[in-house]
Amino acid sequence: MGKVFVSHVRQDQKKVGAVLKELVRRRLISQSDRTNTFEPIPGSDIRGDLKQAIRDSSSMVVLWSEAARQSAWVNYEMGLADALGIPIVAVNVDGGKQPPPAELSDVRLIDLDAEAGLARP
């Protein structure tokens, strides 16, 4: 059983469950994997807590959208996972074709089709 860190922007939060279900169906993550959608605690050491949550993960799933591409936090989380050698799967959830940042060493980009209910028509 692994621990999957889920990175996304607030606008894509409603898609998290469907994305994870589809990744399990495609056997890209296991039904027994635990997921972590980091929720910062006001007044806490957000960067430190975030680093620890990512460090404790065996993989990362990123809901990749135009909003995520522009998010400093999503890009920070991806860069940190990459630096720690944690495998990253970016799931395109808005029908766009923007690839993840080229400077990341090995990100697998998956396009989920409209029938999965994740991409805009």
Secondary structure, 3 states (H helix, E strand, C coil): CCEEEEECCHHHHHHHHHHHHHHHHCCCCCCCCEEECCCCCCCCCHHHHHHHHHHCCCEEEEEECHHHHHCHHHHHHHHHHHHCCCCEEEEECCCCCCCCCCCCCCEEEEECCHHHCCCCC
